[in-house]
Amino acid sequence: MFRYIKEHLAGIDGINIYPLISLLIFFVFFIALLYYVKKMDTKKVEEISNLPLDLNDQLPDSLPKTI
């Protein structure tokens, strides 16, 4: 199956550019994400990091607190 796909794709002109474009998109996304995280407010980071721990505080009174 893979051999069929490989042989079929080998006949397409300009197919060599797609891996390069994919790598470039991934690299740009990764750098943008790193920039966003680096510039994030420290209060927001603390709030996000405490979310799993604050689950009991956010439950309504009518539900039993199991966690």
Helices and strands as residue ranges (DSSP letters): H 2-10, H 17-38, H 42-49, H 55-58
